[in-house]
């Protein structure tokens, strides 16, 4: 089915109202893009941030009268009367297949692969996690997830007890279990993440308990890995201290390289020395040990 896109760039306060108007005028979908290369690295928890300059893109059936839609928008929003709108004809193709083709099997370290369900594992003898891109964060495509997966491959938690804190899709919990952990549990604040994690565990024939943070507790473990954001990582330091055995390992990611030193210093007061720093693009991973005696 052929489609057209109608798009323009607006200031942040107009993005949501314009999106609603496009839907009312028959748009099949509306998406936002950053118009000024100003990425939002660390949004507040529970918020959906929008860029100061946002490109708003409405997708319509190609048979609509695009000019009349633009006229209706400019009538509804007088401030956009002189605003340029771009109308683009999209190629008629299998969009589901095009989306699937974006995601190929990915290798992390020497042994670990993430494989979308529509692909055969490139190396059947390797450790293969069958995981599809979905709503929950963490399918291996983001640098912070890649850093964590590579670290796990290089430091397999054989016979260790593990917590995946902020489990997202459950990918790190699954990797830890596949790499020989004695037991693994996962937790997240987002109910969708718990659903996705359980589904991914079932898809990989693994049994891992996943619980919302409000329902979660655990005995101290050998390894705690948390791929979230620098702000929550700082706030959770006392909880991570409680959940780690003396001599246990803490792995933190989801932080920018510029935030690493501050977190290292913060965790020292809890007797956790984060001495390992790995980076990819502007993102970082920290890892280290909890002292066997309180500081």
C-alpha beads as a LAMMPS data file, in Angstrom:
LAMMPS data file: protein, C-alpha beads

295 atoms
294 bonds

1 atom types
1 bond types

-500.0 500.0 xlo xhi
-500.0 500.0 ylo yhi
-500.0 500.0 zlo zhi

Masses

1 110.0

Atoms # bond

1 1 1 0.000 0.000 0.000
2 1 1 1.510 3.389 -0.989
3 1 1 1.902 6.113 1.639
4 1 1 2.817 9.757 1.933
5 1 1 4.550 11.600 4.744
6 1 1 3.702 15.157 5.760
7 1 1 6.265 16.711 8.061
8 1 1 7.409 19.987 9.530
9 1 1 9.609 21.194 12.389
10 1 1 8.074 22.956 15.388
11 1 1 9.026 24.182 18.825
12 1 1 8.512 21.666 21.638
13 1 1 5.186 23.076 22.983
14 1 1 3.531 22.545 19.579
15 1 1 4.718 18.972 18.990
16 1 1 2.003 17.135 20.922
17 1 1 -0.907 19.358 19.766
18 1 1 0.237 19.022 16.159
19 1 1 0.482 15.257 16.553
20 1 1 -3.079 15.113 17.870
21 1 1 -4.315 17.255 14.963
22 1 1 -2.646 15.021 12.374
23 1 1 -4.247 11.935 13.920
24 1 1 -7.659 13.647 13.807
25 1 1 -7.067 14.401 10.116
26 1 1 -6.503 10.716 9.374
27 1 1 -2.814 10.016 9.958
28 1 1 -2.091 6.318 10.397
29 1 1 0.780 7.240 12.710
30 1 1 2.789 10.237 13.896
31 1 1 6.451 10.132 14.883
32 1 1 8.857 12.652 16.401
33 1 1 12.494 13.170 15.413
34 1 1 15.223 15.419 16.768
35 1 1 15.506 18.318 14.309
36 1 1 18.656 19.912 15.755
37 1 1 20.933 16.992 16.748
38 1 1 20.343 17.579 20.459
39 1 1 20.045 14.078 21.992
40 1 1 18.347 13.631 25.362
41 1 1 20.652 11.317 27.281
42 1 1 19.005 11.131 30.685
43 1 1 15.291 11.969 30.885
44 1 1 13.507 12.126 34.198
45 1 1 11.982 8.788 35.186
46 1 1 8.354 8.521 34.082
47 1 1 8.624 11.306 31.488
48 1 1 8.570 11.300 27.689
49 1 1 10.839 14.208 26.739
50 1 1 10.525 16.063 23.441
51 1 1 13.304 18.006 21.748
52 1 1 13.246 21.813 21.707
53 1 1 13.116 21.593 17.901
54 1 1 11.035 18.586 16.942
55 1 1 10.322 17.204 13.497
56 1 1 6.715 15.960 13.453
57 1 1 5.974 13.355 10.767
58 1 1 2.461 12.220 9.850
59 1 1 1.992 9.055 7.793
60 1 1 -1.068 9.035 5.493
61 1 1 -2.632 6.874 2.813
62 1 1 -1.270 8.186 -0.507
63 1 1 -4.809 8.834 -1.797
64 1 1 -5.488 11.663 0.692
65 1 1 -5.415 15.290 -0.412
66 1 1 -2.153 16.335 1.226
67 1 1 -2.578 20.020 0.391
68 1 1 -5.938 20.135 2.151
69 1 1 -4.405 18.537 5.245
70 1 1 -1.660 21.175 5.327
71 1 1 -4.272 23.915 4.857
72 1 1 -6.336 22.505 7.725
73 1 1 -3.274 22.429 9.986
74 1 1 -2.367 26.034 9.171
75 1 1 -5.954 27.084 9.845
76 1 1 -5.951 25.329 13.210
77 1 1 -2.478 26.651 14.100
78 1 1 -2.146 30.245 12.827
79 1 1 1.419 30.365 14.127
80 1 1 2.283 27.794 11.430
81 1 1 0.771 29.802 8.586
82 1 1 4.202 30.607 7.101
83 1 1 5.748 27.297 8.164
84 1 1 7.075 25.075 5.331
85 1 1 5.562 21.578 5.193
86 1 1 7.212 18.781 3.250
87 1 1 5.085 16.185 1.441
88 1 1 6.898 13.008 0.424
89 1 1 5.717 9.971 -1.506
90 1 1 7.000 6.778 0.094
91 1 1 8.056 3.754 -1.853
92 1 1 5.465 0.982 -1.845
93 1 1 7.199 -1.950 -0.173
94 1 1 6.854 -4.546 2.540
95 1 1 7.448 -2.351 5.589
96 1 1 7.381 -5.279 8.018
97 1 1 10.143 -6.995 6.062
98 1 1 12.090 -3.745 5.802
99 1 1 11.872 -3.337 9.588
100 1 1 12.967 -6.924 10.185
101 1 1 15.922 -6.520 7.842
102 1 1 17.314 -3.775 10.088
103 1 1 18.003 -6.315 12.826
104 1 1 20.712 -8.879 12.236
105 1 1 22.380 -11.328 14.649
106 1 1 24.943 -9.534 16.836
107 1 1 28.030 -10.974 18.538
108 1 1 29.279 -9.810 21.930
109 1 1 32.704 -10.974 23.052
110 1 1 33.801 -14.408 21.918
111 1 1 30.831 -16.628 22.721
112 1 1 27.611 -14.647 23.058
113 1 1 25.140 -13.871 20.251
114 1 1 21.776 -12.079 20.191
115 1 1 19.660 -13.532 17.392
116 1 1 16.248 -12.208 16.218
117 1 1 13.722 -15.030 15.990
118 1 1 13.451 -14.764 12.182
119 1 1 17.179 -15.598 11.767
120 1 1 19.071 -18.838 12.192
121 1 1 22.011 -18.569 14.639
122 1 1 25.197 -17.917 12.629
123 1 1 27.079 -20.166 15.081
124 1 1 24.765 -22.843 16.498
125 1 1 27.523 -23.972 18.880
126 1 1 27.759 -20.501 20.462
127 1 1 25.592 -19.161 23.296
128 1 1 22.603 -17.814 21.393
129 1 1 19.882 -15.666 22.914
130 1 1 16.749 -15.482 20.768
131 1 1 15.517 -11.949 21.324
132 1 1 13.327 -9.689 19.191
133 1 1 13.299 -5.882 19.258
134 1 1 10.319 -4.756 21.306
135 1 1 8.917 -2.182 23.682
136 1 1 11.298 -2.811 26.585
137 1 1 14.748 -1.272 26.620
138 1 1 17.667 -3.601 25.971
139 1 1 18.008 -5.732 22.866
140 1 1 21.731 -5.309 22.306
141 1 1 21.595 -2.400 19.890
142 1 1 22.331 0.314 22.471
143 1 1 25.984 0.814 23.525
144 1 1 25.225 0.362 27.237
145 1 1 23.592 -3.029 26.626
146 1 1 26.464 -4.015 24.352
147 1 1 28.995 -3.054 27.035
148 1 1 27.197 -5.201 29.615
149 1 1 26.891 -8.208 27.316
150 1 1 30.559 -8.031 26.358
151 1 1 31.544 -7.755 30.025
152 1 1 29.442 -10.823 30.888
153 1 1 31.009 -12.788 28.038
154 1 1 34.480 -11.875 29.288
155 1 1 33.568 -12.592 32.938
156 1 1 31.113 -15.514 32.818
157 1 1 29.344 -15.790 36.211
158 1 1 29.810 -19.541 36.531
159 1 1 28.157 -20.844 39.737
160 1 1 27.439 -17.289 40.897
161 1 1 24.214 -15.769 42.196
162 1 1 23.161 -12.797 40.066
163 1 1 20.713 -9.875 40.139
164 1 1 19.784 -8.012 36.957
165 1 1 18.553 -4.697 38.396
166 1 1 16.541 -2.751 35.827
167 1 1 16.075 -5.840 33.676
168 1 1 14.340 -4.170 30.696
169 1 1 13.961 -7.029 28.233
170 1 1 15.672 -9.542 30.563
171 1 1 18.617 -9.755 28.193
172 1 1 21.338 -9.492 30.851
173 1 1 19.613 -11.968 33.163
174 1 1 19.310 -14.417 30.273
175 1 1 22.941 -13.923 29.271
176 1 1 24.095 -14.516 32.865
177 1 1 22.064 -17.711 33.117
178 1 1 23.262 -18.990 29.736
179 1 1 26.841 -18.233 30.820
180 1 1 26.612 -20.563 33.805
181 1 1 25.177 -18.611 36.733
182 1 1 23.944 -20.665 39.688
183 1 1 20.801 -18.534 40.018
184 1 1 19.516 -15.313 38.469
185 1 1 16.730 -12.915 39.431
186 1 1 15.602 -9.726 37.700
187 1 1 13.688 -6.624 38.705
188 1 1 12.401 -3.422 37.122
189 1 1 10.054 -0.516 37.918
190 1 1 8.180 -0.950 34.616
191 1 1 5.453 -3.635 34.388
192 1 1 6.039 -3.857 30.621
193 1 1 9.664 -4.789 31.288
194 1 1 8.589 -7.634 33.572
195 1 1 6.190 -8.950 30.912
196 1 1 8.847 -8.707 28.190
197 1 1 11.488 -10.359 30.381
198 1 1 9.228 -13.304 31.203
199 1 1 8.323 -13.738 27.541
200 1 1 11.975 -13.678 26.496
201 1 1 12.908 -16.208 29.184
202 1 1 10.167 -18.523 27.922
203 1 1 11.334 -18.048 24.324
204 1 1 14.826 -19.149 25.404
205 1 1 13.592 -22.107 27.480
206 1 1 14.856 -20.517 30.693
207 1 1 13.134 -20.086 34.052
208 1 1 14.092 -16.804 35.743
209 1 1 12.037 -14.966 38.394
210 1 1 11.285 -11.359 37.406
211 1 1 9.561 -8.994 39.840
212 1 1 8.628 -5.344 40.050
213 1 1 10.975 -3.420 42.357
214 1 1 8.151 -2.832 44.849
215 1 1 7.755 -6.612 45.210
216 1 1 11.450 -7.502 45.007
217 1 1 13.881 -8.615 47.678
218 1 1 16.873 -10.902 47.634
219 1 1 19.610 -12.327 49.759
220 1 1 23.024 -10.786 49.000
221 1 1 24.460 -12.072 45.726
222 1 1 27.839 -12.568 44.062
223 1 1 27.099 -10.278 41.089
224 1 1 24.722 -7.360 40.628
225 1 1 24.479 -5.765 37.198
226 1 1 22.464 -2.585 36.615
227 1 1 22.044 -0.927 33.224
228 1 1 19.867 2.086 33.982
229 1 1 20.845 5.783 34.323
230 1 1 23.454 7.671 36.329
231 1 1 20.919 9.420 38.579
232 1 1 19.178 6.234 39.769
233 1 1 22.534 4.424 39.981
234 1 1 23.700 7.045 42.480
235 1 1 20.470 6.887 44.478
236 1 1 20.556 3.089 44.581
237 1 1 24.053 2.830 46.049
238 1 1 22.823 1.910 49.583
239 1 1 20.468 -0.722 48.122
240 1 1 23.175 -2.207 45.928
241 1 1 25.508 -2.310 48.934
242 1 1 22.841 -4.265 50.826
243 1 1 22.255 -6.673 47.941
244 1 1 25.948 -7.477 47.380
245 1 1 27.946 -10.029 49.329
246 1 1 31.298 -8.891 50.725
247 1 1 33.702 -9.492 47.854
248 1 1 30.828 -9.418 45.373
249 1 1 31.022 -7.701 41.975
250 1 1 29.005 -4.664 40.909
251 1 1 28.599 -3.729 37.239
252 1 1 27.000 -0.391 36.366
253 1 1 26.105 0.968 32.955
254 1 1 23.667 3.438 31.442
255 1 1 25.942 6.342 32.335
256 1 1 27.867 8.793 30.197
257 1 1 31.653 8.776 30.247
258 1 1 31.520 12.232 31.851
259 1 1 29.524 10.765 34.764
260 1 1 31.857 7.853 35.504
261 1 1 34.298 9.573 37.863
262 1 1 31.503 10.991 40.005
263 1 1 29.921 7.555 40.418
264 1 1 33.266 5.969 41.251
265 1 1 33.784 8.492 44.034
266 1 1 30.217 8.106 45.296
267 1 1 30.468 4.316 45.598
268 1 1 33.767 4.491 47.490
269 1 1 31.904 5.617 50.601
270 1 1 30.054 2.282 50.496
271 1 1 33.266 0.316 50.219
272 1 1 32.716 -0.514 46.535
273 1 1 35.763 0.147 44.356
274 1 1 34.680 0.552 40.729
275 1 1 38.081 0.187 39.106
276 1 1 37.136 -1.055 35.628
277 1 1 36.033 1.491 33.040
278 1 1 34.897 0.400 29.580
279 1 1 33.510 2.863 27.031
280 1 1 31.624 2.830 23.755
281 1 1 30.812 6.086 22.014
282 1 1 29.895 8.492 24.852
283 1 1 28.644 5.709 27.136
284 1 1 30.490 3.911 29.934
285 1 1 30.487 0.774 32.060
286 1 1 31.972 0.590 35.552
287 1 1 32.793 -2.618 37.410
288 1 1 34.424 -3.422 40.705
289 1 1 34.341 -5.277 44.009
290 1 1 32.700 -4.665 47.333
291 1 1 35.220 -4.735 50.162
292 1 1 35.131 -7.765 52.409
293 1 1 35.030 -5.413 55.415
294 1 1 33.001 -2.251 55.865
295 1 1 34.918 0.965 55.080

Bonds

1 1 1 2
2 1 2 3
3 1 3 4
4 1 4 5
5 1 5 6
6 1 6 7
7 1 7 8
8 1 8 9
9 1 9 10
10 1 10 11
11 1 11 12
12 1 12 13
13 1 13 14
14 1 14 15
15 1 15 16
16 1 16 17
17 1 17 18
18 1 18 19
19 1 19 20
20 1 20 21
21 1 21 22
22 1 22 23
23 1 23 24
24 1 24 25
25 1 25 26
26 1 26 27
27 1 27 28
28 1 28 29
29 1 29 30
30 1 30 31
31 1 31 32
32 1 32 33
33 1 33 34
34 1 34 35
35 1 35 36
36 1 36 37
37 1 37 38
38 1 38 39
39 1 39 40
40 1 40 41
41 1 41 42
42 1 42 43
43 1 43 44
44 1 44 45
45 1 45 46
46 1 46 47
47 1 47 48
48 1 48 49
49 1 49 50
50 1 50 51
51 1 51 52
52 1 52 53
53 1 53 54
54 1 54 55
55 1 55 56
56 1 56 57
57 1 57 58
58 1 58 59
59 1 59 60
60 1 60 61
61 1 61 62
62 1 62 63
63 1 63 64
64 1 64 65
65 1 65 66
66 1 66 67
67 1 67 68
68 1 68 69
69 1 69 70
70 1 70 71
71 1 71 72
72 1 72 73
73 1 73 74
74 1 74 75
75 1 75 76
76 1 76 77
77 1 77 78
78 1 78 79
79 1 79 80
80 1 80 81
81 1 81 82
82 1 82 83
83 1 83 84
84 1 84 85
85 1 85 86
86 1 86 87
87 1 87 88
88 1 88 89
89 1 89 90
90 1 90 91
91 1 91 92
92 1 92 93
93 1 93 94
94 1 94 95
95 1 95 96
96 1 96 97
97 1 97 98
98 1 98 99
99 1 99 100
100 1 100 101
101 1 101 102
102 1 102 103
103 1 103 104
104 1 104 105
105 1 105 106
106 1 106 107
107 1 107 108
108 1 108 109
109 1 109 110
110 1 110 111
111 1 111 112
112 1 112 113
113 1 113 114
114 1 114 115
115 1 115 116
116 1 116 117
117 1 117 118
118 1 118 119
119 1 119 120
120 1 120 121
121 1 121 122
122 1 122 123
123 1 123 124
124 1 124 125
125 1 125 126
126 1 126 127
127 1 127 128
128 1 128 129
129 1 129 130
130 1 130 131
131 1 131 132
132 1 132 133
133 1 133 134
134 1 134 135
135 1 135 136
136 1 136 137
137 1 137 138
138 1 138 139
139 1 139 140
140 1 140 141
141 1 141 142
142 1 142 143
143 1 143 144
144 1 144 145
145 1 145 146
146 1 146 147
147 1 147 148
148 1 148 149
149 1 149 150
150 1 150 151
151 1 151 152
152 1 152 153
153 1 153 154
154 1 154 155
155 1 155 156
156 1 156 157
157 1 157 158
158 1 158 159
159 1 159 160
160 1 160 161
161 1 161 162
162 1 162 163
163 1 163 164
164 1 164 165
165 1 165 166
166 1 166 167
167 1 167 168
168 1 168 169
169 1 169 170
170 1 170 171
171 1 171 172
172 1 172 173
173 1 173 174
174 1 174 175
175 1 175 176
176 1 176 177
177 1 177 178
178 1 178 179
179 1 179 180
180 1 180 181
181 1 181 182
182 1 182 183
183 1 183 184
184 1 184 185
185 1 185 186
186 1 186 187
187 1 187 188
188 1 188 189
189 1 189 190
190 1 190 191
191 1 191 192
192 1 192 193
193 1 193 194
194 1 194 195
195 1 195 196
196 1 196 197
197 1 197 198
198 1 198 199
199 1 199 200
200 1 200 201
201 1 201 202
202 1 202 203
203 1 203 204
204 1 204 205
205 1 205 206
206 1 206 207
207 1 207 208
208 1 208 209
209 1 209 210
210 1 210 211
211 1 211 212
212 1 212 213
213 1 213 214
214 1 214 215
215 1 215 216
216 1 216 217
217 1 217 218
218 1 218 219
219 1 219 220
220 1 220 221
221 1 221 222
222 1 222 223
223 1 223 224
224 1 224 225
225 1 225 226
226 1 226 227
227 1 227 228
228 1 228 229
229 1 229 230
230 1 230 231
231 1 231 232
232 1 232 233
233 1 233 234
234 1 234 235
235 1 235 236
236 1 236 237
237 1 237 238
238 1 238 239
239 1 239 240
240 1 240 241
241 1 241 242
242 1 242 243
243 1 243 244
244 1 244 245
245 1 245 246
246 1 246 247
247 1 247 248
248 1 248 249
249 1 249 250
250 1 250 251
251 1 251 252
252 1 252 253
253 1 253 254
254 1 254 255
255 1 255 256
256 1 256 257
257 1 257 258
258 1 258 259
259 1 259 260
260 1 260 261
261 1 261 262
262 1 262 263
263 1 263 264
264 1 264 265
265 1 265 266
266 1 266 267
267 1 267 268
268 1 268 269
269 1 269 270
270 1 270 271
271 1 271 272
272 1 272 273
273 1 273 274
274 1 274 275
275 1 275 276
276 1 276 277
277 1 277 278
278 1 278 279
279 1 279 280
280 1 280 281
281 1 281 282
282 1 282 283
283 1 283 284
284 1 284 285
285 1 285 286
286 1 286 287
287 1 287 288
288 1 288 289
289 1 289 290
290 1 290 291
291 1 291 292
292 1 292 293
293 1 293 294
294 1 294 295
